[in-house]
Amino acid sequence: MSDVTTALREVEQKTNAALGAVEADGGASPVLTAVVREFARKADKALQSASNGHVRDAVFELEQAGDSAKAAAEADAGAGGATTKLVLDAHLAICMLKAELA
């Protein structure tokens, strides 16, 4: 398993944790839930793409989804602080991975 694949697995774990928190957060908006759900879906897709040798494109696509999730989390006044932190942590993880690839 490559280092990138390992890092993508860690990002996927963080996106799944963020999704679980958003879905359990009664104050989180449906928009935030949908955006974070898409972020988690893109993390799974990135892992599959990495195994097929399409790492760079997968990471860029995942980062875009992470940017959207970050913006939605910061804009959602109803989401709890712990929920927002998990979304921001997942976003930071993909940004750090992208920086390592650059």
N, CA, C and O atoms as CSV, one atom per row, in Angstrom:
chain,resi,resn,atom,element,x,y,z
A,1,MET,N,N,0.848,-1.171,0.000
A,1,MET,CA,C,0.000,0.000,0.000
A,1,MET,C,C,0.896,1.237,0.000
A,1,MET,O,O,1.836,1.327,0.789
A,2,SER,N,N,0.605,2.181,-0.878
A,2,SER,CA,C,1.426,3.375,-0.979
A,2,SER,C,C,1.122,4.333,0.166
A,2,SER,O,O,0.105,4.229,0.851
A,3,ASP,N,N,2.059,5.278,0.345
A,3,ASP,CA,C,1.844,6.299,1.372
A,3,ASP,C,C,0.606,7.136,1.073
A,3,ASP,O,O,-0.111,7.541,1.988
A,4,VAL,N,N,0.359,7.393,-0.208
A,4,VAL,CA,C,-0.816,8.179,-0.587
A,4,VAL,C,C,-2.092,7.420,-0.242
A,4,VAL,O,O,-3.049,7.998,0.274
A,5,THR,N,N,-2.096,6.149,-0.526
A,5,THR,CA,C,-3.272,5.342,-0.197
A,5,THR,C,C,-3.495,5.330,1.313
A,5,THR,O,O,-4.632,5.433,1.773
A,6,THR,N,N,-2.433,5.207,2.074
A,6,THR,CA,C,-2.546,5.243,3.530
A,6,THR,C,C,-3.108,6.582,3.989
A,6,THR,O,O,-3.987,6.630,4.850
A,7,ALA,N,N,-2.600,7.665,3.414
A,7,ALA,CA,C,-3.086,8.997,3.767
A,7,ALA,C,C,-4.550,9.171,3.363
A,7,ALA,O,O,-5.330,9.780,4.096
A,8,LEU,N,N,-4.919,8.639,2.203
A,8,LEU,CA,C,-6.326,8.725,1.771
A,8,LEU,C,C,-7.229,7.937,2.706
A,8,LEU,O,O,-8.361,8.351,2.960
A,9,ARG,N,N,-6.759,6.825,3.216
A,9,ARG,CA,C,-7.556,6.061,4.188
A,9,ARG,C,C,-7.787,6.888,5.456
A,9,ARG,O,O,-8.872,6.863,6.036
A,10,GLU,N,N,-6.765,7.609,5.871
A,10,GLU,CA,C,-6.901,8.464,7.055
A,10,GLU,C,C,-7.896,9.591,6.792
A,10,GLU,O,O,-8.709,9.924,7.654
A,11,VAL,N,N,-7.827,10.178,5.592
A,11,VAL,CA,C,-8.784,11.221,5.225
A,11,VAL,C,C,-10.193,10.635,5.207
A,11,VAL,O,O,-11.134,11.262,5.694
A,12,GLU,N,N,-10.339,9.444,4.651
A,12,GLU,CA,C,-11.648,8.801,4.609
A,12,GLU,C,C,-12.191,8.579,6.018
A,12,GLU,O,O,-13.377,8.792,6.267
A,13,GLN,N,N,-11.332,8.153,6.935
A,13,GLN,CA,C,-11.768,7.951,8.322
A,13,GLN,C,C,-12.260,9.268,8.927
A,13,GLN,O,O,-13.260,9.300,9.645
A,14,LYS,N,N,-11.545,10.347,8.627
A,14,LYS,CA,C,-11.938,11.650,9.158
A,14,LYS,C,C,-13.244,12.138,8.525
A,14,LYS,O,O,-14.087,12.715,9.212
A,15,THR,N,N,-13.414,11.909,7.234
A,15,THR,CA,C,-14.661,12.339,6.590
A,15,THR,C,C,-15.838,11.517,7.114
A,15,THR,O,O,-16.933,12.046,7.303
A,16,ASN,N,N,-15.614,10.234,7.347
A,16,ASN,CA,C,-16.687,9.398,7.898
A,16,ASN,C,C,-17.040,9.815,9.321
A,16,ASN,O,O,-18.209,9.793,9.705
A,17,ALA,N,N,-16.021,10.197,10.110
A,17,ALA,CA,C,-16.288,10.690,11.464
A,17,ALA,C,C,-17.079,11.992,11.405
A,17,ALA,O,O,-18.005,12.202,12.189
A,18,ALA,N,N,-16.706,12.866,10.466
A,18,ALA,CA,C,-17.431,14.130,10.301
A,18,ALA,C,C,-18.874,13.865,9.877
A,18,ALA,O,O,-19.799,14.499,10.383
A,19,LEU,N,N,-19.062,12.941,8.960
A,19,LEU,CA,C,-20.410,12.612,8.507
A,19,LEU,C,C,-21.250,12.056,9.658
A,19,LEU,O,O,-22.412,12.431,9.817
A,20,GLY,N,N,-20.676,11.182,10.442
A,20,GLY,CA,C,-21.405,10.639,11.594
A,20,GLY,C,C,-21.818,11.726,12.569
A,20,GLY,O,O,-22.927,11.709,13.104
A,21,ALA,N,N,-20.919,12.669,12.793
A,21,ALA,CA,C,-21.220,13.770,13.717
A,21,ALA,C,C,-22.317,14.666,13.153
A,21,ALA,O,O,-23.231,15.065,13.874
A,22,VAL,N,N,-22.225,14.980,11.865
A,22,VAL,CA,C,-23.234,15.843,11.243
A,22,VAL,C,C,-24.607,15.178,11.276
A,22,VAL,O,O,-25.610,15.820,11.586
A,23,GLU,N,N,-24.642,13.892,10.955
A,23,GLU,CA,C,-25.925,13.182,10.934
A,23,GLU,C,C,-26.533,13.062,12.334
A,23,GLU,O,O,-27.754,12.998,12.480
A,24,ALA,N,N,-25.680,13.032,13.356
A,24,ALA,CA,C,-26.173,12.920,14.734
A,24,ALA,C,C,-26.469,14.281,15.358
A,24,ALA,O,O,-27.071,14.355,16.429
A,25,ASP,N,N,-26.052,15.347,14.701
A,25,ASP,CA,C,-26.213,16.701,15.235
A,25,ASP,C,C,-27.574,17.251,14.814
A,25,ASP,O,O,-27.776,17.601,13.651
A,26,GLY,N,N,-28.496,17.325,15.758
A,26,GLY,CA,C,-29.838,17.812,15.465
A,26,GLY,C,C,-29.890,19.255,14.997
A,26,GLY,O,O,-30.876,19.675,14.391
A,27,GLY,N,N,-28.849,20.012,15.269
A,27,GLY,CA,C,-28.821,21.407,14.854
A,27,GLY,C,C,-28.205,21.630,13.489
A,27,GLY,O,O,-28.303,22.722,12.931
A,28,ALA,N,N,-27.565,20.596,12.943
A,28,ALA,CA,C,-26.922,20.729,11.630
A,28,ALA,C,C,-27.984,20.842,10.541
A,28,ALA,O,O,-29.001,20.150,10.567
A,29,SER,N,N,-27.727,21.717,9.601
A,29,SER,CA,C,-28.689,21.930,8.525
A,29,SER,C,C,-28.659,20.785,7.515
A,29,SER,O,O,-27.662,20.069,7.418
A,30,PRO,N,N,-29.735,20.611,6.771
A,30,PRO,CA,C,-29.746,19.614,5.700
A,30,PRO,C,C,-28.684,19.900,4.634
A,30,PRO,O,O,-28.159,18.978,4.009
A,31,VAL,N,N,-28.375,21.172,4.432
A,31,VAL,CA,C,-27.336,21.533,3.459
A,31,VAL,C,C,-25.985,21.017,3.930
A,31,VAL,O,O,-25.251,20.399,3.158
A,32,LEU,N,N,-25.651,21.266,5.194
A,32,LEU,CA,C,-24.376,20.776,5.725
A,32,LEU,C,C,-24.317,19.262,5.634
A,32,LEU,O,O,-23.292,18.700,5.247
A,33,THR,N,N,-25.388,18.611,5.980
A,33,THR,CA,C,-25.423,17.150,5.917
A,33,THR,C,C,-25.168,16.653,4.496
A,33,THR,O,O,-24.396,15.715,4.294
A,34,ALA,N,N,-25.804,17.268,3.530
A,34,ALA,CA,C,-25.628,16.851,2.137
A,34,ALA,C,C,-24.204,17.098,1.651
A,34,ALA,O,O,-23.633,16.265,0.947
A,35,VAL,N,N,-23.639,18.220,2.017
A,35,VAL,CA,C,-22.291,18.560,1.555
A,35,VAL,C,C,-21.258,17.619,2.189
A,35,VAL,O,O,-20.339,17.157,1.513
A,36,VAL,N,N,-21.410,17.345,3.465
A,36,VAL,CA,C,-20.466,16.435,4.133
A,36,VAL,C,C,-20.663,15.006,3.630
A,36,VAL,O,O,-19.696,14.253,3.522
A,37,ARG,N,N,-21.893,14.629,3.325
A,37,ARG,CA,C,-22.145,13.307,2.746
A,37,ARG,C,C,-21.404,13.173,1.408
A,37,ARG,O,O,-20.823,12.129,1.114
A,38,GLU,N,N,-21.432,14.231,0.612
A,38,GLU,CA,C,-20.716,14.233,-0.675
A,38,GLU,C,C,-19.202,14.169,-0.450
A,38,GLU,O,O,-18.495,13.487,-1.193
A,39,PHE,N,N,-18.710,14.860,0.550
A,39,PHE,CA,C,-17.288,14.823,0.904
A,39,PHE,C,C,-16.880,13.384,1.240
A,39,PHE,O,O,-15.844,12.908,0.778
A,40,ALA,N,N,-17.685,12.706,2.032
A,40,ALA,CA,C,-17.389,11.315,2.400
A,40,ALA,C,C,-17.452,10.403,1.172
A,40,ALA,O,O,-16.643,9.486,1.033
A,41,ARG,N,N,-18.403,10.655,0.296
A,41,ARG,CA,C,-18.511,9.861,-0.936
A,41,ARG,C,C,-17.281,10.061,-1.816
A,41,ARG,O,O,-16.775,9.114,-2.417
A,42,LYS,N,N,-16.811,11.290,-1.885
A,42,LYS,CA,C,-15.622,11.587,-2.695
A,42,LYS,C,C,-14.373,10.949,-2.081
A,42,LYS,O,O,-13.460,10.563,-2.810
A,43,ALA,N,N,-14.322,10.835,-0.768
A,43,ALA,CA,C,-13.185,10.184,-0.116
A,43,ALA,C,C,-13.131,8.709,-0.505
A,43,ALA,O,O,-12.061,8.171,-0.790
A,44,ASP,N,N,-14.287,8.067,-0.515
A,44,ASP,CA,C,-14.348,6.669,-0.939
A,44,ASP,C,C,-13.933,6.537,-2.404
A,44,ASP,O,O,-13.179,5.634,-2.767
A,45,LYS,N,N,-14.427,7.436,-3.226
A,45,LYS,CA,C,-14.082,7.421,-4.650
A,45,LYS,C,C,-12.588,7.664,-4.850
A,45,LYS,O,O,-11.976,7.049,-5.722
A,46,ALA,N,N,-12.000,8.546,-4.059
A,46,ALA,CA,C,-10.564,8.839,-4.171
A,46,ALA,C,C,-9.730,7.601,-3.858
A,46,ALA,O,O,-8.721,7.343,-4.514
A,47,LEU,N,N,-10.148,6.849,-2.868
A,47,LEU,CA,C,-9.433,5.603,-2.543
A,47,LEU,C,C,-9.490,4.629,-3.704
A,47,LEU,O,O,-8.488,3.997,-4.039
A,48,GLN,N,N,-10.647,4.506,-4.316
A,48,GLN,CA,C,-10.780,3.611,-5.465
A,48,GLN,C,C,-9.940,4.106,-6.632
A,48,GLN,O,O,-9.287,3.307,-7.304
A,49,SER,N,N,-9.947,5.405,-6.882
A,49,SER,CA,C,-9.159,5.973,-7.972
A,49,SER,C,C,-7.669,5.799,-7.731
A,49,SER,O,O,-6.913,5.536,-8.666
A,50,ALA,N,N,-7.243,5.942,-6.488
A,50,ALA,CA,C,-5.828,5.779,-6.162
A,50,ALA,C,C,-5.368,4.364,-6.456
A,50,ALA,O,O,-4.243,4.148,-6.905
A,51,SER,N,N,-6.233,3.408,-6.204
A,51,SER,CA,C,-5.857,2.020,-6.473
A,51,SER,C,C,-5.765,1.750,-7.972
A,51,SER,O,O,-5.148,0.773,-8.398
A,52,ASN,N,N,-6.385,2.625,-8.770
A,52,ASN,CA,C,-6.313,2.502,-10.229
A,52,ASN,C,C,-5.266,3.421,-10.833
A,52,ASN,O,O,-5.171,3.532,-12.055
A,53,GLY,N,N,-4.472,4.086,-9.985
A,53,GLY,CA,C,-3.392,4.927,-10.472
A,53,GLY,C,C,-3.771,6.356,-10.798
A,53,GLY,O,O,-2.974,7.067,-11.410
A,54,HIS,N,N,-4.951,6.804,-10.417
A,54,HIS,CA,C,-5.410,8.160,-10.715
A,54,HIS,C,C,-5.399,9.018,-9.451
A,54,HIS,O,O,-6.406,9.635,-9.103
A,55,VAL,N,N,-4.278,9.052,-8.782
A,55,VAL,CA,C,-4.180,9.684,-7.476
A,55,VAL,C,C,-4.384,11.194,-7.549
A,55,VAL,O,O,-5.200,11.748,-6.813
A,56,ARG,N,N,-3.655,11.849,-8.421
A,56,ARG,CA,C,-3.661,13.310,-8.451
A,56,ARG,C,C,-5.065,13.879,-8.684
A,56,ARG,O,O,-5.507,14.769,-7.958
A,57,ASP,N,N,-5.752,13.367,-9.686
A,57,ASP,CA,C,-7.106,13.841,-9.980
A,57,ASP,C,C,-8.046,13.580,-8.804
A,57,ASP,O,O,-8.881,14.419,-8.467
A,58,ALA,N,N,-7.903,12.415,-8.188
A,58,ALA,CA,C,-8.767,12.060,-7.061
A,58,ALA,C,C,-8.545,13.001,-5.883
A,58,ALA,O,O,-9.498,13.407,-5.219
A,59,VAL,N,N,-7.295,13.344,-5.628
A,59,VAL,CA,C,-6.986,14.229,-4.504
A,59,VAL,C,C,-7.530,15.631,-4.765
A,59,VAL,O,O,-8.077,16.259,-3.859
A,60,PHE,N,N,-7.386,16.126,-5.991
A,60,PHE,CA,C,-7.909,17.455,-6.313
A,60,PHE,C,C,-9.428,17.493,-6.180
A,60,PHE,O,O,-9.983,18.451,-5.643
A,61,GLU,N,N,-10.097,16.456,-6.666
A,61,GLU,CA,C,-11.554,16.397,-6.563
A,61,GLU,C,C,-11.995,16.322,-5.103
A,61,GLU,O,O,-12.977,16.949,-4.705
A,62,LEU,N,N,-11.261,15.551,-4.318
A,62,LEU,CA,C,-11.582,15.420,-2.900
A,62,LEU,C,C,-11.355,16.744,-2.169
A,62,LEU,O,O,-12.125,17.111,-1.281
A,63,GLU,N,N,-10.305,17.447,-2.545
A,63,GLU,CA,C,-10.057,18.733,-1.896
A,63,GLU,C,C,-11.190,19.725,-2.190
A,63,GLU,O,O,-11.593,20.486,-1.310
A,64,GLN,N,N,-11.692,19.714,-3.408
A,64,GLN,CA,C,-12.807,20.607,-3.745
A,64,GLN,C,C,-14.035,20.287,-2.895
A,64,GLN,O,O,-14.717,21.192,-2.412
A,65,ALA,N,N,-14.310,19.009,-2.716
A,65,ALA,CA,C,-15.436,18.608,-1.860
A,65,ALA,C,C,-15.179,19.040,-0.416
A,65,ALA,O,O,-16.093,19.471,0.286
A,66,GLY,N,N,-13.931,18.917,0.012
A,66,GLY,CA,C,-13.570,19.352,1.361
A,66,GLY,C,C,-13.725,20.849,1.553
A,66,GLY,O,O,-14.157,21.304,2.612
A,67,ASP,N,N,-13.371,21.620,0.524
A,67,ASP,CA,C,-13.543,23.072,0.590
A,67,ASP,C,C,-15.022,23.424,0.766
A,67,ASP,O,O,-15.368,24.308,1.549
A,68,SER,N,N,-15.880,22.731,0.038
A,68,SER,CA,C,-17.321,22.971,0.154
A,68,SER,C,C,-17.823,22.594,1.547
A,68,SER,O,O,-18.641,23.306,2.129
A,69,ALA,N,N,-17.338,21.484,2.073
A,69,ALA,CA,C,-17.750,21.051,3.408
A,69,ALA,C,C,-17.285,22.054,4.464
A,69,ALA,O,O,-18.029,22.373,5.392
A,70,LYS,N,N,-16.073,22.542,4.324
A,70,LYS,CA,C,-15.547,23.535,5.269
A,70,LYS,C,C,-16.415,24.788,5.248
A,70,LYS,O,O,-16.814,25.289,6.299
A,71,ALA,N,N,-16.706,25.290,4.057
A,71,ALA,CA,C,-17.528,26.498,3.939
A,71,ALA,C,C,-18.914,26.275,4.542
A,71,ALA,O,O,-19.439,27.145,5.238
A,72,ALA,N,N,-19.499,25.124,4.277
A,72,ALA,CA,C,-20.832,24.832,4.815
A,72,ALA,C,C,-20.800,24.727,6.334
A,72,ALA,O,O,-21.709,25.211,7.009
A,73,ALA,N,N,-19.764,24.100,6.874
A,73,ALA,CA,C,-19.654,23.950,8.327
A,73,ALA,C,C,-19.478,25.306,9.003
A,73,ALA,O,O,-20.066,25.564,10.053
A,74,GLU,N,N,-18.672,26.161,8.401
A,74,GLU,CA,C,-18.444,27.482,8.986
A,74,GLU,C,C,-19.694,28.365,8.901
A,74,GLU,O,O,-19.891,29.243,9.741
A,75,ALA,N,N,-20.527,28.136,7.900
A,75,ALA,CA,C,-21.732,28.945,7.706
A,75,ALA,C,C,-22.927,28.441,8.505
A,75,ALA,O,O,-23.899,29.175,8.686
A,76,ASP,N,N,-22.871,27.212,8.981
A,76,ASP,CA,C,-24.013,26.605,9.664
A,76,ASP,C,C,-23.994,26.956,11.154
A,76,ASP,O,O,-23.283,26.334,11.943
A,77,ALA,N,N,-24.777,27.950,11.516
A,77,ALA,CA,C,-24.817,28.405,12.910
A,77,ALA,C,C,-25.469,27.376,13.836
A,77,ALA,O,O,-25.283,27.438,15.052
A,78,GLY,N,N,-26.221,26.441,13.283
A,78,GLY,CA,C,-26.909,25.458,14.111
A,78,GLY,C,C,-26.075,24.246,14.474
A,78,GLY,O,O,-26.395,23.526,15.421
A,79,ALA,N,N,-25.013,24.019,13.730
A,79,ALA,CA,C,-24.164,22.851,13.998
A,79,ALA,C,C,-23.357,23.070,15.270
A,79,ALA,O,O,-22.917,24.182,15.562
A,80,GLY,N,N,-23.176,22.004,16.008
A,80,GLY,CA,C,-22.400,22.089,17.242
A,80,GLY,C,C,-20.917,22.289,16.978
A,80,GLY,O,O,-20.426,21.994,15.888
A,81,GLY,N,N,-20.224,22.781,17.956
A,81,GLY,CA,C,-18.792,23.038,17.829
A,81,GLY,C,C,-17.987,21.784,17.525
A,81,GLY,O,O,-17.047,21.824,16.731
A,82,ALA,N,N,-18.349,20.682,18.147
A,82,ALA,CA,C,-17.626,19.425,17.904
A,82,ALA,C,C,-17.850,18.945,16.473
A,82,ALA,O,O,-16.937,18.417,15.839
A,83,THR,N,N,-19.049,19.129,15.976
A,83,THR,CA,C,-19.361,18.750,14.598
A,83,THR,C,C,-18.526,19.575,13.627
A,83,THR,O,O,-17.896,19.038,12.716
A,84,THR,N,N,-18.534,20.875,13.834
A,84,THR,CA,C,-17.761,21.767,12.965
A,84,THR,C,C,-16.285,21.405,12.999
A,84,THR,O,O,-15.626,21.386,11.960
A,85,LYS,N,N,-15.766,21.120,14.179
A,85,LYS,CA,C,-14.345,20.767,14.311
A,85,LYS,C,C,-14.019,19.509,13.519
A,85,LYS,O,O,-12.974,19.453,12.869
A,86,LEU,N,N,-14.873,18.511,13.554
A,86,LEU,CA,C,-14.607,17.281,12.806
A,86,LEU,C,C,-14.602,17.530,11.299
A,86,LEU,O,O,-13.793,16.948,10.576
A,87,VAL,N,N,-15.490,18.383,10.830
A,87,VAL,CA,C,-15.503,18.720,9.401
A,87,VAL,C,C,-14.215,19.468,9.040
A,87,VAL,O,O,-13.591,19.182,8.017
A,88,LEU,N,N,-13.828,20.416,9.876
A,88,LEU,CA,C,-12.603,21.176,9.607
A,88,LEU,C,C,-11.367,20.283,9.681
A,88,LEU,O,O,-10.423,20.477,8.916
A,89,ASP,N,N,-11.359,19.325,10.574
A,89,ASP,CA,C,-10.237,18.382,10.669
A,89,ASP,C,C,-10.121,17.540,9.395
A,89,ASP,O,O,-9.019,17.294,8.904
A,90,ALA,N,N,-11.259,17.104,8.869
A,90,ALA,CA,C,-11.246,16.319,7.630
A,90,ALA,C,C,-10.764,17.178,6.468
A,90,ALA,O,O,-10.003,16.711,5.621
A,91,HIS,N,N,-11.200,18.421,6.428
A,91,HIS,CA,C,-10.745,19.336,5.380
A,91,HIS,C,C,-9.242,19.548,5.473
A,91,HIS,O,O,-8.548,19.512,4.457
A,92,LEU,N,N,-8.736,19.769,6.670
A,92,LEU,CA,C,-7.303,19.979,6.857
A,92,LEU,C,C,-6.507,18.753,6.410
A,92,LEU,O,O,-5.434,18.891,5.822
A,93,ALA,N,N,-7.018,17.573,6.680
A,93,ALA,CA,C,-6.321,16.343,6.302
A,93,ALA,C,C,-6.133,16.246,4.790
A,93,ALA,O,O,-5.058,15.862,4.331
A,94,ILE,N,N,-7.150,16.584,4.017
A,94,ILE,CA,C,-7.002,16.506,2.563
A,94,ILE,C,C,-6.114,17.630,2.059
A,94,ILE,O,O,-5.369,17.435,1.098
A,95,CYS,N,N,-6.171,18.796,2.678
A,95,CYS,CA,C,-5.277,19.888,2.268
A,95,CYS,C,C,-3.810,19.519,2.504
A,95,CYS,O,O,-2.946,19.815,1.679
A,96,MET,N,N,-3.546,18.880,3.623
A,96,MET,CA,C,-2.173,18.471,3.928
A,96,MET,C,C,-1.696,17.415,2.933
A,96,MET,O,O,-0.542,17.446,2.507
A,97,LEU,N,N,-2.566,16.489,2.564
A,97,LEU,CA,C,-2.192,15.470,1.588
A,97,LEU,C,C,-1.903,16.112,0.237
A,97,LEU,O,O,-0.929,15.755,-0.427
A,98,LYS,N,N,-2.731,17.041,-0.166
A,98,LYS,CA,C,-2.511,17.723,-1.458
A,98,LYS,C,C,-1.171,18.464,-1.434
A,98,LYS,O,O,-0.431,18.444,-2.417
A,99,ALA,N,N,-0.868,19.102,-0.338
A,99,ALA,CA,C,0.408,19.833,-0.232
A,99,ALA,C,C,1.592,18.884,-0.349
A,99,ALA,O,O,2.622,19.246,-0.917
A,100,GLU,N,N,1.458,17.692,0.176
A,100,GLU,CA,C,2.533,16.704,0.084
A,100,GLU,C,C,2.744,16.238,-1.362
A,100,GLU,O,O,3.859,15.890,-1.751
A,101,LEU,N,N,1.669,16.234,-2.150
A,101,LEU,CA,C,1.766,15.787,-3.539
A,101,LEU,C,C,2.308,16.866,-4.469
A,101,LEU,O,O,2.810,16.568,-5.553
A,102,ALA,N,N,2.203,18.117,-4.038
A,102,ALA,CA,C,2.618,19.233,-4.909
A,102,ALA,C,C,4.114,19.319,-5.062
A,102,ALA,O,O,4.613,20.201,-5.760
